[in-house]
Amino acid sequence: MNRQELISEIRKKKSFLCVGLDPDLEKIPAHLKSSDDPIFEFNKAIIDATHEFCVAYKPNSAFYEAHGLKGWASLEKTISYLNKNYPDHFTIADAKRGDIGNTSSMYAKAFLQQMNFDSITVAPYMGSDSVKPFLEIKNKWVILLALTSNSGALDFQTEELKNSADKLFERVLRKSLEWGTEENMMYVVGATKAEMLKEIRKIIPAHFLLVPGVGAQGGSLEEVCKYGMNTDIGLLVNASRSILYAGNGTDFAEKAKEEAYTLQQEMKSYLN
Amino acid sequence: MNRQELISEIRKKKSFLCVGLDPDLEKIPAHLKSSDDPIFEFNKAIIDATHEFCVAYKPNSAFYEAHGLKGWASLEKTISYLNKNYPDHFTIADAKRGDIGNTSSMYAKAFLQQMNFDSITVAPYMGSDSVKPFLEIKNKWVILLALTSNSGALDFQTEELKNSADKLFERVLRKSLEWGTEENMMYVVGATKAEMLKEIRKIIPAHFLLVPGVGAQGGSLEEVCKYGMNTDIGLLVNASRSILYAGNGTDFAEKAKEEAYTLQQEMKSYLN
């Protein structure tokens, strides 16, 4: 999916919601646990219930890898299901990969070609040759970690640098502009750091941002929109736990739908 | 495997060689390709041929993920084979993971518990709460990226910081000393930056270092030993491609063995 198509979907649905598919076996409803593939059945129900109100889905690879082969099979089934039934939704492999060139090429093959995700989240620590192999795949996206939503973000990302006025995450933004464009790169910026979006928009006015941290992590959607929205909207705001575990009975999908609808309605109000 | 056991193995074998298991289907010998699981058959032959001369094995997760479910199965078979047949070898999941706390816990479960690797490589960009969940698993190790062997290492890792005399990778070393000890943390330091090991040893005199970049990437083993070795040796030097693809005929395992032996002999000379 290209940038223009994503913007059209957002305007059509009046939503820039991304639903994070982080299925935790300890939290999914009891009645699903007897099925052959509880994780996939859970995801399928969540997707079918929420698709009208969101424009993107983001499975987090850790939640699948934790179950070994069976988990990897659930991930493959989930992305196949999305690609087949909801091709107008943008898909994000939240895998936070990044390694030397020949290794990043293998990760790109795994997520962007084999599984055919639209995009993958990538960690910047190893620099240019760890990111570029992902950008070599046509019509796909890198979503680079910039300023994350967790407390550990303050350990290194906000460290001030000596030879510029930049903090580390600002240097990541600026340097990565040499590698890709707003047509194939986005950035992760946590909602818990919304006030910093103002400065970030000075460096990357046009790029889309993937914003986690609304909901369970406590970030404010209103502030994210106030400081982060641009003329093309430029935001994908993720919610995972607040939607997935809105209910844990047989009506969990209905509860998830209500939660997604509530978020979409709030988003609609900021789009007007 | 704990620190003392690892040191004993190194002294016994007079080797601190780690063999990187990065099986590339385009490079493995033609006669293996007709087997049910060419990647596992290749790894098994490499392991059986090299085990006398090395103390560690390091499968790189990307090379398995690139083949989807089948690749993940090959990875699980490889680590099971190692744990069953060579329990005295230290095992490293070269996965370069790292995410917010609840997600890092899932990765820890996948690699350190389910697959039972001794250790996992972790990316530091997201800070303390992305690393600590791995350290919570008893008798297991985090191998944190500090100064990597690739050219992109110069994009961010060597950036000088404003409020200290540290470069970013030095800040990573210093900060992470608050999270773990030399009993459960090691660091990745590339052989291509061997001269910097002198400064690194001032910050972490006692920790083990995992050193990639000898062989195909051009780093010097002699320099790594000169600047990086401590009284407990403190080094695991990895070679992947130079061993795995020393030959590509039916005698590939024999060629790999010769290459591992050559490296072990050189290591032995530095241990004396």
Interface residues (C-beta under 8 A of the other chain):
Chain A: D22 N60 A62 F63 E65 A66 H67 G68 L69 G71 W72 A73 E76 D94 K96 R97 G98 D99 I100 G101 T103 S104 M106 Y107 K109 A110 F111 Q114 M115 A123 P124 Y125 M126 G127 S128 D129 S130 V131 L145 T148 S149 N150 S151 G152 A153 L154 D155 F156 Q157 E159 E160 L161 K162 N163 L168 R171 V172 K175
Chain B: D22 N60 A62 F63 E65 A66 H67 G68 L69 G71 W72 A73 E76 D94 K96 R97 G98 D99 I100 G101 T103 S104 M106 Y107 K109 A110 F111 Q114 M115 A123 P124 Y125 M126 G127 S128 D129 S130 V131 L145 T148 S149 N150 S151 G152 A153 L154 D155 F156 Q157 E159 E160 L161 K162 N163 L168 R171 V172 K175
